[in-house]
Amino acid sequence: MSDNGFTLFLFLNVSIIILFIGLFVLLLSIGHSVLYTSVAFLFIYVGFAAVQSELSNFISVRLSPNLMSEGIGMSNLFFFMGATFGPALTGIFLDEKFTISNKIITFSTYHIGIIGMGLMVLVMFFIVMLVMRRKEDKRQNNIHYHI
């Protein structure tokens, strides 16, 4: 992988890890001081901004010049839609009162929602890793050695 691609991939992984740390701290801060929640949101906002800017850089490196404006426009549209509908739907989900018939489960809906968000971040992290590994394998297979 080129140095530029590796740097983009490394920063994307770090930003996803920062986002996951923020969600984990948010999970632990439920029922505690507002200070813990503020620290969690600090990590979440920094991680989300880093993911968004790095994916825009990633798209601009991967797309051809004649498709760049459409690709970046579509990615910004999807980020905008995710940033608006994601918190709204999560808030609706967390406000719902669920009756849990299994008495072993003692989680509240807040815990379930935040665990779900953390799992989505982990899935996104592993998908990015698999795609990058697959591209690296294709590049390695295209190398021809002349003897």
Phi and psi in degrees as GROMACS dihedral restraints (atoms count N, CA, C in turn):
[ dihedral_restraints ]
;  ai    aj    ak    al  type     phi  dphi    fc
    3     4     5     6     1   -69.5    20    10
    4     5     6     7     1   162.0    20    10
    6     7     8     9     1   -61.9    20    10
    7     8     9    10     1   -39.7    20    10
    9    10    11    12     1   -65.4    20    10
   10    11    12    13     1   -43.5    20    10
   12    13    14    15     1   -65.7    20    10
   13    14    15    16     1   -38.8    20    10
   15    16    17    18     1   -66.6    20    10
   16    17    18    19     1   -39.3    20    10
   18    19    20    21     1   -64.6    20    10
   19    20    21    22     1   -43.0    20    10
   21    22    23    24     1   -61.5    20    10
   22    23    24    25     1   -44.9    20    10
   24    25    26    27     1   -65.4    20    10
   25    26    27    28     1   -41.6    20    10
   27    28    29    30     1   -64.6    20    10
   28    29    30    31     1   -44.3    20    10
   30    31    32    33     1   -66.9    20    10
   31    32    33    34     1   -35.8    20    10
   33    34    35    36     1   -64.4    20    10
   34    35    36    37     1   -41.8    20    10
   36    37    38    39     1   -63.4    20    10
   37    38    39    40     1   -42.8    20    10
   39    40    41    42     1   -64.0    20    10
   40    41    42    43     1   -40.7    20    10
   42    43    44    45     1   -68.7    20    10
   43    44    45    46     1   -34.9    20    10
   45    46    47    48     1   -68.3    20    10
   46    47    48    49     1   -37.2    20    10
   48    49    50    51     1   -65.4    20    10
   49    50    51    52     1   -40.5    20    10
   51    52    53    54     1   -61.3    20    10
   52    53    54    55     1   -41.7    20    10
   54    55    56    57     1   -62.8    20    10
   55    56    57    58     1   -42.1    20    10
   57    58    59    60     1   -66.5    20    10
   58    59    60    61     1   -39.4    20    10
   60    61    62    63     1   -60.8    20    10
   61    62    63    64     1   -42.2    20    10
   63    64    65    66     1   -61.6    20    10
   64    65    66    67     1   -42.8    20    10
   66    67    68    69     1   -67.0    20    10
   67    68    69    70     1   -35.8    20    10
   69    70    71    72     1   -67.4    20    10
   70    71    72    73     1   -42.7    20    10
   72    73    74    75     1   -64.5    20    10
   73    74    75    76     1   -37.3    20    10
   75    76    77    78     1   -63.5    20    10
   76    77    78    79     1   -39.4    20    10
   78    79    80    81     1   -62.0    20    10
   79    80    81    82     1   -41.7    20    10
   81    82    83    84     1   -74.9    20    10
   82    83    84    85     1   -19.5    20    10
   84    85    86    87     1   -88.3    20    10
   85    86    87    88     1    -2.5    20    10
   87    88    89    90     1   -65.6    20    10
   88    89    90    91     1   125.5    20    10
   90    91    92    93     1    86.0    20    10
   91    92    93    94     1     3.5    20    10
   93    94    95    96     1  -112.0    20    10
   94    95    96    97     1  -162.2    20    10
   96    97    98    99     1   -65.3    20    10
   97    98    99   100     1   153.7    20    10
   99   100   101   102     1   -66.9    20    10
  100   101   102   103     1   -24.3    20    10
  102   103   104   105     1   -61.2    20    10
  103   104   105   106     1   -42.2    20    10
  105   106   107   108     1   -63.4    20    10
  106   107   108   109     1   -42.0    20    10
  108   109   110   111     1   -64.1    20    10
  109   110   111   112     1   -38.7    20    10
  111   112   113   114     1   -64.1    20    10
  112   113   114   115     1   -41.4    20    10
  114   115   116   117     1   -64.4    20    10
  115   116   117   118     1   -39.9    20    10
  117   118   119   120     1   -62.5    20    10
  118   119   120   121     1   -45.0    20    10
  120   121   122   123     1   -67.3    20    10
  121   122   123   124     1   -29.4    20    10
  123   124   125   126     1   -61.3    20    10
  124   125   126   127     1   -46.7    20    10
  126   127   128   129     1   -63.9    20    10
  127   128   129   130     1   -42.2    20    10
  129   130   131   132     1   -63.7    20    10
  130   131   132   133     1   -45.1    20    10
  132   133   134   135     1   -67.2    20    10
  133   134   135   136     1   -40.5    20    10
  135   136   137   138     1   -65.5    20    10
  136   137   138   139     1   -43.0    20    10
  138   139   140   141     1   -64.1    20    10
  139   140   141   142     1   -42.3    20    10
  141   142   143   144     1   -66.1    20    10
  142   143   144   145     1   -43.0    20    10
  144   145   146   147     1   -64.5    20    10
  145   146   147   148     1   -38.9    20    10
  147   148   149   150     1   -67.2    20    10
  148   149   150   151     1   -41.0    20    10
  150   151   152   153     1   -63.3    20    10
  151   152   153   154     1   -44.3    20    10
  153   154   155   156     1   -64.0    20    10
  154   155   156   157     1   -46.5    20    10
  156   157   158   159     1   -68.8    20    10
  157   158   159   160     1   -37.3    20    10
  159   160   161   162     1   -72.2    20    10
  160   161   162   163     1   -35.5    20    10
  162   163   164   165     1   -68.5    20    10
  163   164   165   166     1   -32.4    20    10
  165   166   167   168     1   -64.7    20    10
  166   167   168   169     1   -42.1    20    10
  168   169   170   171     1   -63.7    20    10
  169   170   171   172     1   -40.5    20    10
  171   172   173   174     1   -62.7    20    10
  172   173   174   175     1   -42.1    20    10
  174   175   176   177     1   -66.3    20    10
  175   176   177   178     1   -41.6    20    10
  177   178   179   180     1   -66.9    20    10
  178   179   180   181     1   -28.4    20    10
  180   181   182   183     1   -76.4    20    10
  181   182   183   184     1   -36.9    20    10
  183   184   185   186     1   -83.7    20    10
  184   185   186   187     1   -29.0    20    10
  186   187   188   189     1   -86.0    20    10
  187   188   189   190     1   153.0    20    10
  189   190   191   192     1   -73.6    20    10
  190   191   192   193     1   157.6    20    10
  192   193   194   195     1   -59.5    20    10
  193   194   195   196     1   -31.8    20    10
  195   196   197   198     1   -77.4    20    10
  196   197   198   199     1   -14.5    20    10
  198   199   200   201     1  -106.6    20    10
  199   200   201   202     1    -0.9    20    10
  201   202   203   204     1   -64.7    20    10
  202   203   204   205     1   -43.5    20    10
  204   205   206   207     1   -65.9    20    10
  205   206   207   208     1   -40.4    20    10
  207   208   209   210     1   -67.8    20    10
  208   209   210   211     1   -40.5    20    10
  210   211   212   213     1   -65.5    20    10
  211   212   213   214     1   -44.6    20    10
  213   214   215   216     1   -69.4    20    10
  214   215   216   217     1   -36.0    20    10
  216   217   218   219     1   -63.3    20    10
  217   218   219   220     1   -43.0    20    10
  219   220   221   222     1   -66.1    20    10
  220   221   222   223     1   -40.7    20    10
  222   223   224   225     1   -66.4    20    10
  223   224   225   226     1   -38.7    20    10
  225   226   227   228     1   -65.9    20    10
  226   227   228   229     1   -35.9    20    10
  228   229   230   231     1   -62.7    20    10
  229   230   231   232     1   -46.3    20    10
  231   232   233   234     1   -66.2    20    10
  232   233   234   235     1   -38.1    20    10
  234   235   236   237     1   -65.3    20    10
  235   236   237   238     1   -40.2    20    10
  237   238   239   240     1   -64.0    20    10
  238   239   240   241     1   -45.2    20    10
  240   241   242   243     1   -64.3    20    10
  241   242   243   244     1   -40.7    20    10
  243   244   245   246     1   -66.2    20    10
  244   245   246   247     1   -37.2    20    10
  246   247   248   249     1   -72.5    20    10
  247   248   249   250     1   -23.3    20    10
  249   250   251   252     1   -93.2    20    10
  250   251   252   253     1   -49.4    20    10
  252   253   254   255     1   -80.3    20    10
  253   254   255   256     1   -29.0    20    10
  255   256   257   258     1   -59.1    20    10
  256   257   258   259     1   -56.3    20    10
  258   259   260   261     1   -64.7    20    10
  259   260   261   262     1   -34.2    20    10
  261   262   263   264     1   -65.4    20    10
  262   263   264   265     1   -47.0    20    10
  264   265   266   267     1   -68.5    20    10
  265   266   267   268     1   -36.1    20    10
  267   268   269   270     1   -64.7    20    10
  268   269   270   271     1   -40.8    20    10
  270   271   272   273     1   -62.7    20    10
  271   272   273   274     1   -41.8    20    10
  273   274   275   276     1   -62.8    20    10
  274   275   276   277     1   -43.3    20    10
  276   277   278   279     1   -63.3    20    10
  277   278   279   280     1   -41.6    20    10
  279   280   281   282     1   -72.4    20    10
  280   281   282   283     1   -26.2    20    10
  282   283   284   285     1   -80.8    20    10
  283   284   285   286     1   -16.7    20    10
  285   286   287   288     1   -66.2    20    10
  286   287   288   289     1   143.0    20    10
  288   289   290   291     1   -99.0    20    10
  289   290   291   292     1   109.8    20    10
  291   292   293   294     1   -99.1    20    10
  292   293   294   295     1   139.2    20    10
  294   295   296   297     1   -98.5    20    10
  295   296   297   298     1   120.4    20    10
  297   298   299   300     1  -102.0    20    10
  298   299   300   301     1   118.8    20    10
  300   301   302   303     1   -81.3    20    10
  301   302   303   304     1   -19.6    20    10
  303   304   305   306     1   -85.3    20    10
  304   305   306   307     1   116.0    20    10
  306   307   308   309     1   -76.5    20    10
  307   308   309   310     1   -10.8    20    10
  309   310   311   312     1   -72.7    20    10
  310   311   312   313     1   -33.7    20    10
  312   313   314   315     1   -78.1    20    10
  313   314   315   316     1   116.7    20    10
  315   316   317   318     1  -110.6    20    10
  316   317   318   319     1    10.0    20    10
  318   319   320   321     1   -74.2    20    10
  319   320   321   322     1   146.3    20    10
  321   322   323   324     1   -87.4    20    10
  322   323   324   325     1   173.5    20    10
  324   325   326   327     1   -66.3    20    10
  325   326   327   328     1   -26.7    20    10
  327   328   329   330     1   -64.1    20    10
  328   329   330   331     1   -44.4    20    10
  330   331   332   333     1   -63.3    20    10
  331   332   333   334     1   -44.0    20    10
  333   334   335   336     1   -63.3    20    10
  334   335   336   337     1   -42.4    20    10
  336   337   338   339     1   -64.8    20    10
  337   338   339   340     1   -43.2    20    10
  339   340   341   342     1   -73.4    20    10
  340   341   342   343     1   -35.4    20    10
  342   343   344   345     1   -62.5    20    10
  343   344   345   346     1   -40.8    20    10
  345   346   347   348     1   -61.6    20    10
  346   347   348   349     1   -42.4    20    10
  348   349   350   351     1   -64.7    20    10
  349   350   351   352     1   -40.6    20    10
  351   352   353   354     1   -63.7    20    10
  352   353   354   355     1   -39.4    20    10
  354   355   356   357     1   -66.0    20    10
  355   356   357   358     1   -36.2    20    10
  357   358   359   360     1   -64.1    20    10
  358   359   360   361     1   -38.9    20    10
  360   361   362   363     1   -64.8    20    10
  361   362   363   364     1   -41.8    20    10
  363   364   365   366     1   -64.1    20    10
  364   365   366   367     1   -41.3    20    10
  366   367   368   369     1   -62.0    20    10
  367   368   369   370     1   -42.8    20    10
  369   370   371   372     1   -61.5    20    10
  370   371   372   373     1   -41.1    20    10
  372   373   374   375     1   -61.0    20    10
  373   374   375   376     1   -46.3    20    10
  375   376   377   378     1   -70.4    20    10
  376   377   378   379     1   -32.8    20    10
  378   379   380   381     1   -64.5    20    10
  379   380   381   382     1   -44.2    20    10
  381   382   383   384     1   -61.7    20    10
  382   383   384   385     1   -41.7    20    10
  384   385   386   387     1   -64.1    20    10
  385   386   387   388     1   -42.1    20    10
  387   388   389   390     1   -66.0    20    10
  388   389   390   391     1   -41.0    20    10
  390   391   392   393     1   -63.8    20    10
  391   392   393   394     1   -44.5    20    10
  393   394   395   396     1   -66.9    20    10
  394   395   396   397     1   -37.5    20    10
  396   397   398   399     1   -66.5    20    10
  397   398   399   400     1   -39.5    20    10
  399   400   401   402     1   -64.6    20    10
  400   401   402   403     1   -41.5    20    10
  402   403   404   405     1   -65.4    20    10
  403   404   405   406     1   -38.2    20    10
  405   406   407   408     1   -65.9    20    10
  406   407   408   409     1   -39.7    20    10
  408   409   410   411     1   -63.7    20    10
  409   410   411   412     1   -40.2    20    10
  411   412   413   414     1   -63.7    20    10
  412   413   414   415     1   -39.8    20    10
  414   415   416   417     1   -65.6    20    10
  415   416   417   418     1   -39.1    20    10
  417   418   419   420     1   -66.5    20    10
  418   419   420   421     1   -35.6    20    10
  420   421   422   423     1   -72.2    20    10
  421   422   423   424     1   -23.9    20    10
  423   424   425   426     1   -84.1    20    10
  424   425   426   427     1    -6.9    20    10
  426   427   428   429     1   -78.8    20    10
  427   428   429   430     1   125.3    20    10
  429   430   431   432     1  -111.9    20    10
  430   431   432   433     1   130.4    20    10
  432   433   434   435     1   -99.2    20    10
  433   434   435   436     1   130.1    20    10
  435   436   437   438     1   -98.1    20    10
  436   437   438   439     1   124.9    20    10
